[in-house]
Amino acid sequence: KALDEMLGKTGEKVNRVLEFAVPDEVLEERICGRWMHKSSGRSYHVKFKPPRSYDGSAAPSASNMLDDETGEALYQRGDDT
């Protein structure tokens, strides 16, 4: 109802809805592998877009997950773990 009310103010409405069926394991891998650079918002991923500092030989950590541009430690959001 809240969405309908918000869209109604601008004369818009929802015409279609998509449902994505994605296995939980895939979602977990994508979310739990995400690392962020706090000040810029740049995002990295352990498997799909690792920073140059991460060679994959050890578990990812703040000491081996470093931003490509600044060399600062990356972090994982609290809701990503």
C-alpha positions in Angstrom: 0.0 0.0 0.0 2.8 2.4 0.8 4.4 1.9 -2.6 1.1 2.4 -4.4 0.6 5.6 -2.4 4.1 6.9 -3.2 3.8 6.1 -6.9 0.3 7.5 -7.0 1.6 11.0 -6.1 3.6 11.0 -9.4 1.0 9.3 -11.5 3.1 6.1 -11.7 2.1 2.5 -11.0 3.7 -1.0 -11.0 3.1 -2.7 -14.3 5.2 -5.8 -13.9 6.9 -7.8 -11.3 9.8 -10.1 -11.8 10.7 -13.0 -9.5 14.3 -14.3 -9.6 14.7 -17.9 -8.4 18.3 -18.0 -7.1 19.7 -20.8 -4.9 20.5 -19.7 -1.4 24.1 -20.9 -1.8 24.6 -18.5 -4.8 23.2 -15.6 -2.8 25.3 -16.4 0.2 28.5 -16.6 -1.9 27.8 -13.3 -3.5 26.9 -11.5 -0.3 29.5 -13.0 2.0 32.3 -12.4 -0.4 31.7 -8.7 -0.7 34.2 -6.2 0.7 33.9 -2.4 0.7 36.2 0.6 0.8 34.6 2.8 3.4 35.4 6.3 2.2 34.9 5.8 -1.5 32.2 3.1 -1.6 34.2 1.0 -4.0 33.3 -2.7 -3.8 35.3 -5.8 -4.3 34.5 -9.5 -4.1 36.8 -12.3 -3.0 36.0 -14.5 -6.0 34.5 -12.3 -8.7 36.4 -9.0 -8.3 39.3 -9.3 -5.8 41.6 -6.4 -5.0 45.1 -6.8 -6.3 46.3 -7.4 -2.7 44.4 -10.6 -2.4 46.0 -13.7 -3.9 43.5 -16.2 -2.7 46.1 -18.3 -0.7 44.7 -17.3 2.7 41.3 -16.4 4.1 40.3 -12.9 3.3 41.0 -10.4 6.1 41.5 -6.7 6.6 45.3 -7.2 6.2 45.1 -8.8 2.8 42.0 -7.1 1.4 43.2 -3.7 0.5 41.7 -1.0 -1.8 43.5 -0.9 -5.2 43.7 2.9 -5.2 44.6 3.8 -1.6 46.0 0.7 -0.1 43.6 1.1 2.8 42.0 -1.9 4.5 38.6 -3.0 3.2 35.8 -4.0 5.4 32.7 -6.2 5.3 29.4 -4.7 6.2 27.8 -6.2 9.3 24.8 -7.4 7.3 27.1 -9.1 4.7 28.5 -11.8 7.0 
